[in-house]
Amino acid sequence: MPSGVPLRSSRVGNLVRGPRPEAVPHLVGRACALVGLLDVAAGIFPRFRHSRMHALTEVLPGSFGPFAAALSLSAGVLLLLLAHGLKRGKRRAWRAAVALLPAGAAAQFTYRHSIVGVLVSLALLAPLVVHRDQFAALPDPRSRWRALANFVLMSAGSLALGLVIVSVHPHHTVGDPSLADRLTHVLYGLFGFEGPVDYRGDASWTVAFSLGALGLITAVTTIYLAFRPEHPAARLTEEDEARLRALLDRHGGRDSLGHFALRRDKAVVFSPSGKAAVTYRVVSGVMLASGDPLGDVEAWPGAIERFMDEAKAHSWTPAVMGCSETGGEVWTRETGLDALELGDEAVVDVADFSLAGRAMRNVRQMVKRIERAGYETRVRRVRDLGEAELERIRRAADGWRGTDTERGFSMALGRIGDPADGDCLVATAHKPDAEPGPYGDLKAVLHFVPWGGDGVSLDLMRRDRSADAGMNELLIVAALQAAPKFGVTRVSLNFAMFRSALARGEKIGAGPVLRAWRGLLVFLSRWFQIESLYRFNAKFRPRWEPRFVVYRTSGDLPRIGLAAMQAEGFLDLALPLPRFLRRRAAAPMPCAHRVAEAEVRTV
């Protein structure tokens, strides 16, 4: 038998069987978006409703008469709102779509007696019901500001659609109303009142019903988002933190970012054996992990599998920021994800560090100049500081921050002086002979977190803006010189994003593409510390350790980048909430695996 025969049979069989079940959410989401757009068009444009495309308009819910125009518009807007949730396989979006489509079919049969419309609505409903198991994704963590964001966006959209609605009936409009009159008519209509624009015949009812429907949808969706059942973001519990600290005690020397897993605004999944864990935060639908998994490397696959299962359960986009080369190899091998070099971490070996030599001339001269100006440095463990001094350091760090948002996620602990962080190092600069400021003689602070038993990682750098330049260089040199006293042999400094591109792009012989890429990075450095961090780190002659971003597809990279910027505090999309939308802090949300394990134990 020719090889082409079974191939054609296979293709025919695939057509008969339909799409793969896992592809159904994307297909249904796109279909709902398309039908939603057509419904909106049918509800707004009278010619579209009554043109020769009669067969098409029949299958759009609500494309009949003034009331039907509003119903069609409402169905279209709601389907557009549900499309993204259906693509992600969200259970609540599925429930809403299953309720909405039969309602549209019933409306067609009642008002239009359209059997074709009913059949098409049920045809779109069929894959939802048949493949309902593909729509099982749990809700995302959410905050109340989404209700305010929905109100702003829906109001703007309703205003724009309303202006179109009042303008598409030129043959039924009395006179020639101005733009101000049309806008006033829209604003009145959204609240259910008659505006200054007059229409002849049924057009007046059509416009009134359509504007009222837009206003009602805006109000109902905002109220729903504001008062829907709470589904809080996961947080690190005391038990989780204790287990993570136990893993760090045994394996913390492997990754310089390990201690940052103890940020309390992260969640965690553990391997089935409990010997490894992955911490993460969910930002804009991205499940963002940072650094390598904690614990025994042999147990990493189990923790990674749990991480991926959690992402699938919620339909989150999995991503890892700043993992090492070893971590990237394990992630890509176990999950099939891809890895891309993100930048380099600057690591200084204490034994090799010296201020001598021509290469360190600038740093040496800067430090000597500042010391002659009367500055002193102190390097101590957090446990050796008194509470009064710790409080002064905390207030100074907050006061010198420079932004309203605390920045940092992958390489920031987010706290100073916690009793559980007694092993952290604090380097401070003082000027005793200066006039005391709001924080006494304190002029700069560096905070380091432990990196195993013989290393530290830089957490934050803060300084008084009125102090002499070079405070950070002074304190890093002081920390490196004092490191042997604390048993520290290696110090991790800042992460230099795209360091290799900057370094290679400035060398002789660099090609035009590399030079253009470097030029773009230098341009972006006006707003983000890209080149400046590289230059600062390079002063201390570190060795560079590459760090990677792990992602599913290249199409996810822009979304991952935005989520990372939000997590690091460079892009704040949150809005201040009115008091009535604020709620008390809810209990931490357990991950899907913990819920399943609890149910098994109950049985």
Sequence and secondary structure as in RCSB ss.txt:
>XXXX:A:sequence
MPSGVPLRSSRVGNLVRGPRPEAVPHLVGRACALVGLLDVAAGIFPRFRHSRMHALTEVLPGSFGPFAAALSLSA
GVLLLLLAHGLKRGKRRAWRAAVALLPAGAAAQFTYRHSIVGVLVSLALLAPLVVHRDQFAALPDPRSRWRALAN
FVLMSAGSLALGLVIVSVHPHHTVGDPSLADRLTHVLYGLFGFEGPVDYRGDASWTVAFSLGALGLITAVTTIYL
AFRPEHPAARLTEEDEARLRALLDRHGGRDSLGHFALRRDKAVVFSPSGKAAVTYRVVSGVMLASGDPLGDVEAW
PGAIERFMDEAKAHSWTPAVMGCSETGGEVWTRETGLDALELGDEAVVDVADFSLAGRAMRNVRQMVKRIERAGY
ETRVRRVRDLGEAELERIRRAADGWRGTDTERGFSMALGRIGDPADGDCLVATAHKPDAEPGPYGDLKAVLHFVP
WGGDGVSLDLMRRDRSADAGMNELLIVAALQAAPKFGVTRVSLNFAMFRSALARGEKIGAGPVLRAWRGLLVFLS
RWFQIESLYRFNAKFRPRWEPRFVVYRTSGDLPRIGLAAMQAEGFLDLALPLPRFLRRRAAAPMPCAHRVAEAEV
RTV
>XXXX:A:secstr
  THHHHHHHHHHHHHH S GGGHHHHHHHHHHHHHHHHHHHHH HHHHHSSTHHHHHTSTT SHHHHHHHHHHH
HHHHHHHHHHHHTTBHHHHHHHHHHHHHHHHHIIIII  HHHHHHHHHHHHHHHHTGGG  B      THHHHHH
HHHHHHHHHHHHHHHHHS GGGBSS   HHHHHHHHHHHHTT   S  B TTHHHHHHHHHHHHHHHHHHHHHHH
HHS         HHHHHHHHHHHHHHTTS TTGGGGG TT EEEE TTSSEEEEEEEETTEEEEESS EE GGGH
HHHHHHHHHHHHHHT EEEEEEE HHHHHHHHHHH  EEEEEEEEEEEEGGG  S SGGGHHHHHHHHHHHHTT 
EEEEEEGGGS HHHHHHHHHHHHHT  SSS   STT  S S  GGGTT EEEEEE TTS  BTTBTEEEEEEEEE
ETTTEEEEEEEEE TTS TTHHHHHHHHHHHHGGGGT  EEEEEEEETHHHHHHHTSTT  HHHHHHHHHHHHHT
TTS SHHHHHHHHTT  EEEEEEEEES GGGHHHHHHHHHHHHTSS       GGG          HHHHHHHHH
HH 
